[in-house]
Amino acid sequence: MSVQTRLHALILVLAAALGGVAHAAHPADTGREFSAAEYAAFNAALANDAEAGTPPLMLRGYVPLYPVSRVLAGMTGVCVLEFTIDATGKAVDVARVRQDDEKMCDHAVLSLRHWEFQPAMRDGNPQRTRHRVPITYSFE
């Protein structure tokens, strides 16, 4: 990866981070909020995971920050997280199933802790559900 490409990627990462800090509802340790298409894709995956009943629904999520040191090094990777959506809609019991890079996975875990969900429902009662999500760090 050329120096110019790395600098461009770094500028994008910094712009996303600084933009996030300026928005009061946006946690400083996460990137931008998911787009409508990203919400739709994520919620479709949650629906596929669901057993009988109403599947959980992501209400608010943030793209994990790309660690600056990894951007400058031109590193890419995947972090697969497994987590439980509890009865209150919080992501808990986060486990790293796969991590190509520990620092990238650290950022993914930090971001996941700020995600908000409507829990799965069965017979009118909120249910705890377990899910797996891959977080891909790339320059595309």
C-alpha positions in Angstrom: 0.0 0.0 0.0 1.4 3.4 -1.0 2.1 6.1 1.5 -0.5 8.3 -0.2 -3.1 5.6 0.2 -2.3 5.1 3.9 -2.5 8.9 4.5 -5.8 9.0 2.8 -7.1 6.1 4.9 -5.8 7.8 8.1 -7.5 11.1 7.2 -10.8 9.2 6.7 -10.4 7.4 10.1 -9.6 10.7 11.9 -12.4 12.5 10.2 -14.9 9.8 11.3 -13.5 9.9 14.8 -13.6 13.6 15.2 -17.0 13.8 13.7 -18.2 11.3 16.2 -16.8 13.2 19.2 -18.7 16.3 18.1 -22.1 14.4 18.1 -23.4 14.3 21.7 -25.2 10.9 21.3 -22.1 9.3 19.6 -19.6 7.5 21.8 -16.1 8.7 21.4 -14.6 5.2 21.2 -16.7 4.2 18.1 -16.9 5.3 14.5 -19.9 6.6 12.6 -23.4 5.3 13.2 -24.4 2.4 10.9 -26.2 3.4 7.6 -29.8 2.3 6.9 -28.4 -0.4 4.6 -26.1 -1.7 7.3 -28.9 -1.7 9.9 -31.1 -3.7 7.4 -28.4 -6.2 6.7 -27.6 -6.7 10.4 -31.3 -7.0 11.3 -31.8 -9.6 8.5 -28.9 -11.6 10.0 -30.5 -11.4 13.5 -33.8 -12.6 12.0 -32.1 -15.6 10.5 -30.6 -16.5 13.9 -33.9 -16.3 15.6 -35.9 -19.3 16.9 -39.7 -19.1 17.3 -40.9 -15.7 18.3 -39.9 -12.2 17.3 -36.2 -11.8 16.6 -34.1 -9.1 18.2 -33.7 -5.8 16.4 -30.7 -3.5 16.3 -31.8 0.0 17.3 -28.5 1.8 17.3 -25.0 0.7 16.2 -21.7 2.2 15.5 -19.0 1.0 13.1 -15.8 0.2 15.1 -12.9 2.5 14.7 -10.0 1.3 12.5 -6.9 1.6 14.8 -4.7 4.3 13.4 -1.5 2.2 13.9 -3.1 -0.5 11.8 -4.1 1.9 9.1 -0.6 3.3 8.9 0.8 -0.3 8.7 -1.7 -1.1 5.9 -3.1 -4.0 8.0 -6.5 -5.6 7.4 -8.2 -8.3 9.3 -11.3 -9.9 10.7 -12.6 -10.1 14.3 -15.5 -12.4 14.9 -17.5 -11.7 18.1 -20.1 -13.7 19.8 -22.4 -12.0 22.2 -25.7 -12.2 24.0 -28.5 -9.7 23.7 -30.0 -9.6 27.1 -33.7 -9.0 28.1 -32.9 -5.2 28.3 -31.4 -5.0 24.8 -27.8 -4.7 25.9 -24.9 -6.7 24.3 -23.4 -8.8 27.1 -21.1 -11.8 27.5 -18.9 -10.8 24.6 -16.4 -13.4 23.4 -13.8 -13.2 20.7 -14.3 -16.2 18.4 -11.6 -15.2 16.0 -9.2 -12.3 15.9 -6.6 -11.6 13.2 -5.3 -8.7 15.3 -5.9 -8.1 19.0 -6.0 -4.2 18.7 -8.6 -4.4 15.9 -10.7 -6.8 18.0 -10.3 -4.5 21.0 -12.0 -1.7 19.0 -14.7 -4.0 17.8 -15.5 -5.0 21.4 -15.6 -1.4 22.5 -18.0 -0.5 19.7 -20.3 -3.5 20.4 -20.7 -2.4 24.0 -22.5 0.8 22.7 -24.9 -1.0 20.4 -28.6 -1.0 21.5 -31.1 -3.7 20.7 -34.8 -4.5 21.1 -34.6 -8.0 22.6 -36.2 -11.0 21.0 -39.7 -11.7 22.3 -41.5 -14.9 22.9 -45.1 -15.0 24.3 -44.8 -11.3 25.2 -41.6 -11.8 27.2 -38.1 -10.5 26.3 -35.6 -13.3 25.6 -31.8 -13.6 25.9 -30.3 -14.6 22.5 -26.8 -15.5 21.4 -25.4 -14.1 18.2 -22.1 -14.0 16.2 -20.9 -11.1 14.1 -17.8 -10.7 11.9 -16.2 -7.3 11.9 -14.0 -6.8 8.8 -11.2 -4.2 8.7 -10.2 -3.4 5.1 -9.5 -0.4 2.9 -12.4 -1.1 0.4 
